Amino acid sequence: MTLYKTDFEVTLKEDLSPLTLADTRANDIIVSALKKAFPHHAILSEESRDDLGRLESDYCFIVDPLDGTKEFIRGTGQFTVNIALTFQGRPILGLVYAPASQRLYAASKGEGAYVEDLASGSRTRLKVSDKLADLTWVGSRSHSSENEDRLIDSHREVIGRTLVAGSSLKGCMVAEGRADIYYRFGLTSEWDTAAMQCIVEEAGGIFRQMDGSEMLYNRLNNLNEKGFYAVNRRENIWVKGE
C-alpha cells in the first residue's frame, strides 16, 4: 500500500503481463515467511522460479503475491493477495486479502469460510445465496470474452444484473452472496484460483472446471486451461459436463 500511491514503475514479463515492485516485494515477504514457518512444505508462487521438486510434496502453498496487477496500476483498489495450502492436489486452506479495503477472506477445509474487516475487527461467516432468479453475474474487468457474453445473452431471463470486479474478489463475492454466478472461460493459473476455490466451497458454493471436473493443484502445468465457474447452486451450472 506504500507503493500503491506512488509513481511506481511498470515493466512487462515474458508473457507481456505487467509487473511492479509491489509484486516482487510482496512475493519476497510471503515466500520467505512460509519457508521459515513451514520448511518441509513446497511453494508455488507466480513471482518465484518454479521448483519442480514441489511435485513430490503432499503439501504445497500456492501464492499470488499481487492478484490483479492491472487493477493495482489503474488504482481501482480491486487487487488481492492470494495464499492457499493444498494437500495432495486439493485446497485445504485459502486466504484472500484485499489491502485497499482491509478485508480478509479466509477458509479451511471443513471449518467454513469467513470475512474479517481488519479496520473494525468484525468477522462474518460466509454463505452463498440460494437464488435461482434475479441473479447477479460477476465478471472480469480485464478479461471478458465472447463466450461469457453468449452465456449472459442465453440466460437473460434469470440474470438481474451484471457486475465487473478485479482479481479473486469475484469468487469472494459469490462466497458472501453479493454475486451468484462467476464464469471464466479464459486462461488463468493455479495461483489465481486455489485460495478462492477453498473460500467458495466452504461457503457452500460449487467450483469446477468448465467440463464439470474437479480443479486440482500442484500440477506440472500450472495453467488452468479448461476455464472454471463458481456458482451458488447446481441449477445455475449452464455449461456442458455437469
C-alpha positions in Angstrom: 0.0 0.0 0.0 3.0 2.3 0.5 3.9 1.8 -3.2 0.2 2.0 -4.3 0.0 5.7 -4.0 3.4 6.4 -5.6 4.5 6.8 -9.2 5.8 3.3 -9.4 7.5 1.7 -12.4 5.7 -0.9 -14.5 7.6 -3.5 -16.5 6.4 -6.4 -18.7 7.1 -10.1 -18.1 7.8 -12.5 -21.0 4.0 -13.1 -21.4 3.5 -9.3 -21.6 1.7 -9.2 -18.3 2.6 -6.2 -16.1 4.9 -6.4 -13.1 5.5 -3.9 -10.4 7.8 -3.6 -7.4 4.8 -4.4 -5.3 4.6 -7.9 -6.9 8.2 -8.7 -6.2 8.4 -7.2 -2.7 5.2 -9.0 -1.6 6.5 -12.2 -3.0 9.8 -12.0 -1.1 8.0 -11.3 2.2 5.4 -14.1 1.8 7.7 -16.8 0.4 10.4 -16.2 3.0 7.9 -16.3 5.8 6.3 -19.5 4.6 9.7 -21.2 4.2 10.7 -20.2 7.7 7.4 -21.4 9.3 6.9 -24.5 7.1 10.3 -25.6 5.9 9.0 -29.0 4.7 6.1 -27.7 2.6 6.5 -26.9 -1.1 5.7 -23.5 -2.5 4.4 -22.5 -6.0 4.4 -18.7 -6.4 3.7 -16.6 -9.5 6.8 -14.5 -9.0 9.3 -17.2 -7.9 11.2 -19.6 -10.1 9.3 -22.9 -10.2 11.0 -25.7 -8.3 9.5 -28.9 -9.7 10.5 -30.7 -6.6 7.2 -29.5 -5.3 5.5 -32.3 -7.3 6.9 -34.8 -4.8 5.3 -33.0 -1.8 1.8 -33.7 -0.4 1.6 -30.1 0.9 2.1 -27.2 -1.3 1.5 -23.5 -0.7 0.2 -21.7 -3.8 0.8 -17.9 -3.8 -0.2 -14.9 -5.9 1.5 -12.0 -4.1 -0.5 -9.5 -6.1 -3.5 -10.7 -8.0 -4.9 -8.0 -10.1 -1.8 -6.1 -11.0 -3.7 -4.3 -13.7 -6.2 -3.1 -11.1 -3.3 -2.0 -8.8 -1.8 0.0 -11.7 -5.2 1.6 -12.5 -5.8 2.5 -8.9 -9.2 0.7 -8.6 -8.3 -1.0 -5.2 -9.6 -4.3 -6.6 -6.4 -6.3 -6.1 -5.7 -9.1 -3.7 -3.0 -11.3 -2.1 -3.9 -15.0 -2.5 -2.4 -17.7 -0.4 -3.6 -21.3 -0.5 -2.4 -24.5 1.1 -3.1 -27.7 -0.9 -2.9 -31.3 0.2 -2.5 -34.0 -2.5 -3.8 -31.5 -5.0 -6.8 -30.2 -3.2 -7.1 -26.8 -1.5 -7.5 -27.2 2.3 -6.9 -23.5 3.3 -7.5 -20.3 1.5 -6.7 -16.7 2.3 -7.6 -13.8 0.0 -6.7 -10.3 1.4 -7.8 -7.1 -0.2 -5.3 -4.5 1.1 -7.2 -1.4 -0.1 -10.3 -2.3 1.8 -8.6 -4.2 4.6 -10.9 -7.2 4.1 -9.5 -10.7 4.8 -11.4 -13.7 3.4 -10.4 -17.0 4.9 -11.5 -20.6 4.8 -10.2 -24.0 5.9 -11.5 -27.4 4.8 -14.5 -28.4 6.9 -14.3 -25.3 9.0 -16.3 -22.8 6.9 -15.4 -19.5 5.3 -15.3 -16.1 6.9 -14.6 -12.5 6.1 -12.9 -10.1 8.6 -12.9 -6.4 8.4 -9.4 -5.6 9.8 -10.3 -2.0 10.3 -13.2 -2.7 12.6 -12.4 -6.2 13.8 -15.8 -7.6 12.7 -15.9 -11.2 11.5 -18.8 -12.7 9.5 -19.3 -16.3 8.3 -19.8 -16.5 4.6 -22.7 -18.3 2.9 -23.6 -18.3 -0.8 -27.1 -17.2 -1.8 -29.9 -19.7 -2.6 -31.2 -17.6 -5.6 -32.4 -19.2 -8.8 -33.7 -16.0 -10.4 -32.8 -12.3 -10.4 -29.2 -13.5 -10.3 -26.1 -11.3 -10.1 -23.4 -12.2 -12.6 -19.9 -11.1 -11.8 -17.2 -11.0 -14.4 -13.7 -9.7 -15.0 -13.0 -6.1 -15.7 -9.9 -7.0 -17.8 -10.7 -10.4 -19.2 -14.2 -10.6 -20.6 -14.9 -13.0 -23.5 -17.4 -13.7 -26.3 -18.3 -17.0 -24.5 -19.3 -15.1 -21.4 -21.4 -12.7 -23.5 -23.2 -15.6 -25.1 -23.9 -17.2 -21.8 -25.3 -14.0 -20.4 -27.5 -13.5 -23.5 -28.9 -17.0 -23.3 -29.9 -16.6 -19.7 -31.2 -13.1 -19.7 -34.5 -14.2 -18.1 -32.8 -15.2 -14.8 -29.9 -12.6 -14.7 -31.0 -9.5 -12.9 -27.7 -7.6 -13.1 -24.1 -7.9 -14.1 -21.1 -6.6 -12.2 -17.4 -6.4 -13.0 -14.6 -6.7 -10.5 -10.9 -7.4 -10.4 -8.8 -10.3 -9.1 -10.1 -13.2 -7.0 -12.6 -10.8 -5.4 -15.1 -12.1 -7.9 -15.1 -15.6 -6.3 -15.3 -14.0 -2.8 -18.3 -12.0 -3.9 -20.0 -15.3 -4.8 -19.0 -16.7 -1.4 -20.5 -13.9 0.5 -23.7 -13.7 -1.6 -23.0 -10.4 -3.2 -22.9 -12.3 -6.5 -24.4 -15.6 -7.5 -22.5 -16.7 -10.6 -19.0 -16.3 -12.0 -17.8 -18.0 -15.2 -14.3 -17.6 -16.5 -13.6 -19.1 -20.0 -10.1 -17.7 -20.4 -6.7 -18.9 -19.2 -5.8 -18.4 -15.5 -3.2 -20.1 -13.4 -3.2 -22.1 -10.2 -2.3 -19.1 -8.0 -5.4 -17.2 -9.4 -7.9 -19.8 -8.2 -6.6 -22.1 -5.4 -7.4 -19.8 -2.4 -10.7 -18.5 -4.0 -11.8 -22.1 -4.6 -11.5 -23.1 -0.9 -13.4 -20.0 0.1 -16.2 -20.6 -2.4 -16.6 -24.3 -1.5 -16.5 -23.7 2.3 -19.2 -21.0 1.8 -21.4 -23.7 0.2 -20.8 -22.9 -3.4 -19.7 -25.0 -6.3 -16.3 -24.5 -8.0 -15.5 -26.7 -11.0 -13.7 -26.6 -14.3 -15.9 -25.9 -17.3 -16.2 -29.6 -18.2 -17.5 -30.3 -14.7 -14.3 -31.9 -13.5 -12.6 -31.1 -10.2 -9.8 -28.4 -10.2 -6.7 -29.9 -8.8 -3.4 -28.2 -7.9 0.4 -28.6 -7.7 0.4 -29.8 -11.3 3.3 -29.8 -13.7 1.3 -27.5 -16.0 0.0 -24.7 -13.7 -2.2 -23.2 -16.4 -6.0 -23.6 -15.8 -6.7 -24.4 -19.5 -10.3 -25.5 -19.2 -11.7 -22.4 -17.5 -13.9 -22.6 -14.4 -17.1 -21.5 -12.8 -18.1 -20.6 -9.2 -21.9 -20.7 -8.6 -24.2 -20.7 -5.7 -26.4 -23.7 -6.7 -26.2 -26.6 -9.0 -29.1 -25.4 -11.0 -27.0 -22.4 -12.1 -24.4 -24.5 -13.9 -25.1 -23.7 -17.5 -22.2 -25.4 -19.4 -21.7 -28.9 -20.6 -20.2 -31.7 -18.5 -22.4 -31.2 -15.4 
